[in-house]
Amino acid sequence: MTLESKLSITNAAELAKVEEKLSKIKANQLFTSGFLDTLKAGSFQTLADIHQYLFAEIYDFSGKIRTLNMAKGNFRFAPLMYLEVALKNIDVMPQSSFDEIIEKYVEMNIAHPFREGNGRST
């Protein structure tokens, strides 16, 4: 199955290739533009802003919480009915030590708030 994109690409492999190229260009711009310096570290809103920045040219859902349940292999990400509560809980997790930052990162990965591009955004 190929995700619907703004690029009208119907081949999943081709979409993945173009998405990788465009998101890498945007990631470089994200780091060099100073945009990251304007964002609050560790908040879901910041993650959504980063996701929007990276994928706005590719997907209509960029920066928006997913609207369906998702799994990868046998692992199910946070169920949709609990996703917003999970994100609020992750937002208030402490992040003053390396271990706390890693724990927060792991929880965000389990939540998997976006349809695509979660790892790259995080």
Z-matrix of the N, CA and C atoms (Angstrom, degrees):
N
C 1 1.447
C 2 1.531 1 109.74
N 3 1.299 2 116.30 1 133.60
C 4 1.454 3 121.82 2 178.35
C 5 1.520 4 108.79 3 -103.34
N 6 1.333 5 116.13 4 130.93
C 7 1.461 6 119.80 5 175.74
C 8 1.520 7 109.58 6 -64.20
N 9 1.325 8 116.25 7 145.06
C 10 1.448 9 120.17 8 175.44
C 11 1.521 10 108.28 9 -73.31
N 12 1.313 11 115.73 10 128.34
C 13 1.457 12 120.28 11 -177.85
C 14 1.522 13 110.46 12 -126.32
N 15 1.300 14 114.88 13 165.32
C 16 1.459 15 120.98 14 175.12
C 17 1.521 16 111.22 15 -69.94
N 18 1.325 17 115.95 16 -14.34
C 19 1.458 18 121.68 17 -175.70
C 20 1.521 19 113.11 18 -88.26
N 21 1.320 20 117.19 19 -6.33
C 22 1.475 21 123.39 20 179.20
C 23 1.522 22 112.69 21 57.90
N 24 1.323 23 116.21 22 32.31
C 25 1.470 24 120.98 23 177.08
C 26 1.527 25 107.25 24 -89.72
N 27 1.330 26 117.08 25 127.39
C 28 1.462 27 120.87 26 -176.95
C 29 1.529 28 113.13 27 -103.26
N 30 1.317 29 117.29 28 -8.58
C 31 1.457 30 121.69 29 178.67
C 32 1.527 31 108.65 30 -95.39
N 33 1.335 32 116.84 31 121.26
C 34 1.473 33 121.74 32 -174.98
C 35 1.526 34 112.03 33 -59.94
N 36 1.319 35 117.68 34 -41.56
C 37 1.466 36 120.84 35 -179.12
C 38 1.528 37 110.79 36 -66.31
N 39 1.303 38 116.81 37 -40.78
C 40 1.464 39 120.60 38 178.95
C 41 1.529 40 110.69 39 -67.04
N 42 1.328 41 116.58 40 -41.88
C 43 1.465 42 120.21 41 178.01
C 44 1.527 43 110.13 42 -61.57
N 45 1.322 44 117.53 43 -43.91
C 46 1.470 45 121.40 44 179.76
C 47 1.532 46 110.35 45 -60.65
N 48 1.314 47 116.83 46 -40.52
C 49 1.470 48 121.35 47 -179.55
C 50 1.533 49 110.76 48 -65.44
N 51 1.307 50 116.63 49 -47.34
C 52 1.461 51 121.16 50 -179.70
C 53 1.526 52 110.48 51 -67.33
N 54 1.324 53 116.17 52 -42.18
C 55 1.464 54 120.98 53 178.45
C 56 1.522 55 111.01 54 -59.64
N 57 1.320 56 117.24 55 -44.42
C 58 1.463 57 120.76 56 179.10
C 59 1.528 58 110.97 57 -60.48
N 60 1.308 59 116.18 58 -46.33
C 61 1.464 60 120.45 59 -178.79
C 62 1.530 61 111.10 60 -62.86
N 63 1.323 62 117.08 61 -49.66
C 64 1.463 63 120.66 62 -178.12
C 65 1.527 64 111.89 63 -65.34
N 66 1.332 65 117.02 64 -41.61
C 67 1.471 66 119.12 65 -178.20
C 68 1.530 67 111.34 66 -69.24
N 69 1.322 68 118.21 67 -30.29
C 70 1.474 69 120.56 68 175.64
C 71 1.527 70 111.07 69 -69.44
N 72 1.305 71 116.33 70 -39.56
C 73 1.472 72 120.08 71 176.05
C 74 1.523 73 109.71 72 -61.92
N 75 1.332 74 116.08 73 -46.10
C 76 1.465 75 120.42 74 -179.89
C 77 1.524 76 111.17 75 -66.14
N 78 1.329 77 118.07 76 -36.49
C 79 1.472 78 120.84 77 178.38
C 80 1.522 79 110.24 78 -63.43
N 81 1.316 80 117.17 79 -42.04
C 82 1.461 81 120.78 80 176.86
C 83 1.526 82 110.33 81 -60.81
N 84 1.316 83 116.76 82 -44.59
C 85 1.464 84 121.21 83 177.88
C 86 1.530 85 110.99 84 -62.93
N 87 1.313 86 115.82 85 -37.77
C 88 1.464 87 120.96 86 179.31
C 89 1.522 88 110.75 87 -59.47
N 90 1.311 89 117.04 88 -42.82
C 91 1.464 90 121.53 89 -178.91
C 92 1.529 91 112.21 90 -75.34
N 93 1.312 92 117.72 91 -37.18
C 94 1.467 93 119.83 92 -175.11
C 95 1.531 94 113.54 93 -86.24
N 96 1.330 95 118.19 94 -18.81
C 97 1.469 96 121.28 95 -175.59
C 98 1.528 97 113.66 96 -80.01
N 99 1.333 98 117.02 97 -19.70
C 100 1.462 99 119.86 98 -174.71
C 101 1.523 100 112.70 99 87.53
N 102 1.329 101 117.68 100 -0.94
C 103 1.461 102 122.02 101 -179.42
C 104 1.529 103 111.30 102 -57.30
N 105 1.334 104 116.82 103 -41.29
C 106 1.475 105 120.13 104 -179.67
C 107 1.523 106 112.09 105 -58.68
N 108 1.316 107 116.84 106 -33.12
C 109 1.463 108 120.94 107 -179.08
C 110 1.525 109 112.70 108 -65.86
N 111 1.322 110 117.09 109 -17.32
C 112 1.461 111 120.92 110 -178.93
C 113 1.526 112 112.60 111 -90.97
N 114 1.333 113 117.22 112 -4.37
C 115 1.460 114 121.87 113 -173.81
C 116 1.529 115 111.94 114 -104.02
N 117 1.321 116 115.47 115 150.41
C 118 1.469 117 121.87 116 178.54
C 119 1.534 118 109.28 117 -80.92
N 120 1.309 119 116.95 118 118.69
C 121 1.466 120 121.73 119 -178.02
C 122 1.524 121 111.35 120 -62.68
N 123 1.318 122 115.56 121 135.46
C 124 1.456 123 121.08 122 171.26
C 125 1.511 124 116.91 123 85.72
N 126 1.324 125 118.36 124 4.51
C 127 1.466 126 119.42 125 -179.78
C 128 1.529 127 110.46 126 -98.68
N 129 1.333 128 115.58 127 152.77
C 130 1.456 129 118.62 128 176.68
C 131 1.525 130 110.41 129 -63.79
N 132 1.334 131 117.77 130 -37.81
C 133 1.457 132 120.01 131 -179.89
C 134 1.525 133 110.80 132 -58.62
N 135 1.331 134 116.88 133 -39.15
C 136 1.463 135 120.29 134 176.93
C 137 1.520 136 110.67 135 -63.80
N 138 1.325 137 116.49 136 -43.32
C 139 1.464 138 119.94 137 178.19
C 140 1.526 139 110.19 138 -61.15
N 141 1.324 140 117.33 139 -42.44
C 142 1.467 141 121.14 140 178.42
C 143 1.534 142 110.66 141 -63.49
N 144 1.333 143 116.93 142 -39.08
C 145 1.467 144 120.57 143 177.98
C 146 1.528 145 111.17 144 -65.17
N 147 1.325 146 116.54 145 -40.46
C 148 1.465 147 120.94 146 177.36
C 149 1.527 148 109.99 147 -64.69
N 150 1.328 149 116.65 148 -45.96
C 151 1.468 150 121.19 149 179.04
C 152 1.531 151 110.11 150 -58.95
N 153 1.325 152 116.24 151 -44.24
C 154 1.473 153 120.94 152 177.88
C 155 1.530 154 110.26 153 -59.75
N 156 1.308 155 116.68 154 -44.78
C 157 1.469 156 122.09 155 -178.93
C 158 1.535 157 110.84 156 -61.51
N 159 1.322 158 116.07 157 -44.61
C 160 1.467 159 120.35 158 -175.94
C 161 1.526 160 113.71 159 -72.72
N 162 1.328 161 117.34 160 -35.06
C 163 1.461 162 120.20 161 -168.04
C 164 1.524 163 115.34 162 -119.11
N 165 1.326 164 119.19 163 5.41
C 166 1.468 165 121.86 164 -176.25
C 167 1.531 166 113.05 165 -58.52
N 168 1.317 167 117.06 166 -33.79
C 169 1.467 168 120.44 167 -179.41
C 170 1.528 169 112.77 168 -77.86
N 171 1.348 170 115.48 169 -10.64
C 172 1.459 171 119.39 170 -173.13
C 173 1.528 172 112.56 171 -109.70
N 174 1.342 173 117.21 172 -44.84
C 175 1.463 174 121.25 173 -172.89
C 176 1.526 175 112.67 174 -126.84
N 177 1.327 176 115.83 175 140.55
C 178 1.458 177 120.96 176 173.65
C 179 1.522 178 111.65 177 -66.52
N 180 1.330 179 117.30 178 -26.28
C 181 1.466 180 120.75 179 -177.36
C 182 1.536 181 113.48 180 -86.46
N 183 1.310 182 117.96 181 8.02
C 184 1.464 183 119.67 182 -178.02
C 185 1.527 184 110.29 183 -60.66
N 186 1.333 185 114.80 184 131.71
C 187 1.456 186 121.21 185 179.42
C 188 1.514 187 114.76 186 78.92
N 189 1.326 188 117.60 187 1.39
C 190 1.467 189 121.63 188 -177.32
C 191 1.530 190 110.69 189 -110.54
N 192 1.324 191 115.55 190 142.79
C 193 1.468 192 121.16 191 177.89
C 194 1.527 193 109.06 192 -62.96
N 195 1.313 194 115.15 193 138.34
C 196 1.476 195 119.97 194 -179.52
C 197 1.529 196 110.68 195 -61.06
N 198 1.324 197 115.83 196 155.63
C 199 1.462 198 121.41 197 -176.98
C 200 1.530 199 112.02 198 -117.85
N 201 1.325 200 116.54 199 19.16
C 202 1.459 201 120.96 200 178.32
C 203 1.522 202 109.77 201 -147.13
N 204 1.314 203 115.55 202 158.65
C 205 1.459 204 120.56 203 176.03
C 206 1.521 205 108.67 204 -74.71
N 207 1.333 206 114.99 205 147.77
C 208 1.462 207 119.62 206 -177.16
C 209 1.521 208 110.99 207 -137.00
N 210 1.323 209 114.76 208 152.81
C 211 1.458 210 122.27 209 175.49
C 212 1.516 211 107.91 210 -145.61
N 213 1.332 212 114.35 211 157.00
C 214 1.462 213 120.73 212 173.64
C 215 1.516 214 105.41 213 -130.82
N 216 1.323 215 115.81 214 115.28
C 217 1.461 216 118.89 215 -173.37
C 218 1.521 217 108.76 216 63.25
N 219 1.327 218 116.57 217 -128.79
C 220 1.465 219 121.31 218 179.10
C 221 1.526 220 112.95 219 -93.22
N 222 1.335 221 117.43 220 3.21
C 223 1.469 222 120.46 221 -177.36
C 224 1.522 223 110.23 222 -98.62
N 225 1.332 224 115.35 223 124.71
C 226 1.462 225 120.82 224 177.08
C 227 1.515 226 109.39 225 -99.07
N 228 1.320 227 115.62 226 129.78
C 229 1.453 228 120.72 227 176.38
C 230 1.524 229 109.12 228 -76.22
N 231 1.318 230 117.41 229 173.14
C 232 1.458 231 121.48 230 -176.46
C 233 1.533 232 109.70 231 -49.29
N 234 1.329 233 116.51 232 129.49
C 235 1.467 234 119.52 233 178.08
C 236 1.525 235 110.42 234 -60.80
N 237 1.291 236 115.62 235 145.19
C 238 1.453 237 122.09 236 -177.38
C 239 1.526 238 112.26 237 -54.04
N 240 1.331 239 116.87 238 -39.03
C 241 1.463 240 119.52 239 -176.95
C 242 1.531 241 112.85 240 -65.39
N 243 1.344 242 117.83 241 -18.19
C 244 1.462 243 121.68 242 179.09
C 245 1.527 244 113.22 243 -111.76
N 246 1.304 245 117.01 244 -1.02
C 247 1.465 246 120.76 245 -170.73
C 248 1.533 247 112.96 246 -62.29
N 249 1.308 248 118.37 247 -48.87
C 250 1.467 249 119.44 248 -177.58
C 251 1.524 250 111.80 249 -63.51
N 252 1.326 251 117.71 250 -39.33
C 253 1.472 252 121.30 251 177.39
C 254 1.524 253 109.46 252 -65.30
N 255 1.324 254 116.87 253 -42.28
C 256 1.466 255 120.66 254 178.71
C 257 1.531 256 110.44 255 -60.17
N 258 1.324 257 117.28 256 -43.03
C 259 1.467 258 120.85 257 -179.61
C 260 1.529 259 111.56 258 -64.86
N 261 1.322 260 116.90 259 -38.43
C 262 1.472 261 120.24 260 176.75
C 263 1.524 262 110.51 261 -64.50
N 264 1.329 263 116.91 262 -40.65
C 265 1.466 264 120.84 263 178.10
C 266 1.522 265 111.59 264 -66.12
N 267 1.312 266 116.81 265 -39.50
C 268 1.467 267 121.12 266 178.27
C 269 1.525 268 109.93 267 -65.32
N 270 1.323 269 116.61 268 -39.38
C 271 1.471 270 120.55 269 179.75
C 272 1.521 271 112.57 270 -55.77
N 273 1.324 272 117.63 271 -36.59
C 274 1.468 273 120.39 272 -175.60
C 275 1.533 274 113.16 273 -94.24
N 276 1.317 275 116.72 274 1.93
C 277 1.460 276 119.05 275 176.21
C 278 1.524 277 109.87 276 -64.04
N 279 1.333 278 117.43 277 141.95
C 280 1.471 279 119.06 278 178.80
C 281 1.530 280 111.10 279 -66.28
N 282 1.321 281 115.47 280 155.25
C 283 1.473 282 120.96 281 -179.75
C 284 1.522 283 110.17 282 -147.10
N 285 1.325 284 115.00 283 42.01
C 286 1.467 285 118.94 284 -176.84
C 287 1.523 286 113.30 285 -96.88
N 288 1.326 287 117.13 286 -5.14
C 289 1.463 288 119.89 287 176.81
C 290 1.528 289 108.79 288 -134.01
N 291 1.311 290 115.31 289 164.92
C 292 1.460 291 120.44 290 178.86
C 293 1.522 292 111.10 291 -57.80
N 294 1.336 293 116.76 292 -45.44
C 295 1.461 294 120.98 293 -179.56
C 296 1.527 295 111.67 294 -62.02
N 297 1.324 296 117.63 295 -39.00
C 298 1.462 297 120.98 296 179.05
C 299 1.526 298 110.90 297 -67.40
N 300 1.308 299 116.55 298 -38.86
C 301 1.466 300 120.45 299 178.11
C 302 1.529 301 110.06 300 -64.46
N 303 1.320 302 117.14 301 -43.15
C 304 1.469 303 121.19 302 178.43
C 305 1.522 304 110.48 303 -62.62
N 306 1.321 305 116.97 304 -43.55
C 307 1.469 306 121.10 305 179.09
C 308 1.531 307 110.53 306 -60.59
N 309 1.316 308 116.51 307 -42.80
C 310 1.466 309 121.38 308 179.06
C 311 1.532 310 110.31 309 -64.27
N 312 1.320 311 116.38 310 -42.02
C 313 1.463 312 121.42 311 178.78
C 314 1.539 313 110.53 312 -61.63
N 315 1.326 314 116.38 313 -44.45
C 316 1.471 315 120.74 314 179.52
C 317 1.523 316 110.45 315 -61.67
N 318 1.318 317 116.91 316 -44.97
C 319 1.466 318 120.74 317 179.93
C 320 1.533 319 111.09 318 -63.03
N 321 1.334 320 117.11 319 -38.41
C 322 1.468 321 120.04 320 178.43
C 323 1.522 322 110.14 321 -66.39
N 324 1.319 323 117.34 322 -37.52
C 325 1.459 324 120.16 323 177.90
C 326 1.527 325 110.63 324 -65.06
N 327 1.317 326 117.16 325 -40.42
C 328 1.467 327 121.11 326 177.89
C 329 1.535 328 109.98 327 -65.36
N 330 1.315 329 116.89 328 -38.98
C 331 1.472 330 120.17 329 177.89
C 332 1.527 331 110.41 330 -64.51
N 333 1.330 332 116.85 331 -42.83
C 334 1.472 333 122.54 332 177.66
C 335 1.534 334 110.60 333 50.07
N 336 1.320 335 117.31 334 67.25
C 337 1.463 336 120.24 335 -169.66
C 338 1.528 337 116.56 336 -71.43
N 339 1.317 338 118.33 337 -16.76
C 340 1.462 339 120.54 338 -175.83
C 341 1.525 340 111.46 339 -112.26
N 342 1.293 341 115.82 340 156.87
C 343 1.460 342 121.04 341 -178.69
C 344 1.528 343 111.78 342 -66.09
N 345 1.324 344 116.33 343 -34.76
C 346 1.469 345 122.49 344 -178.91
C 347 1.516 346 107.48 345 -152.45
N 348 1.328 347 117.59 346 152.25
C 349 1.446 348 121.41 347 173.18
C 350 1.527 349 115.47 348 86.05
N 351 1.318 350 117.88 349 17.09
C 352 1.456 351 121.57 350 -178.59
C 353 1.518 352 112.42 351 -62.70
N 354 1.313 353 117.71 352 -50.22
C 355 1.459 354 121.66 353 -178.19
C 356 1.513 355 112.57 354 -62.44
N 357 1.317 356 116.78 355 -44.57
C 358 1.464 357 120.39 356 179.82
C 359 1.525 358 111.52 357 -64.42
N 360 1.306 359 117.14 358 -36.68
C 361 1.461 360 120.59 359 179.44
C 362 1.529 361 111.51 360 -72.23
N 363 1.310 362 115.75 361 -41.00
C 364 1.456 363 120.31 362 -179.30
C 365 1.515 364 110.33 363 -67.83
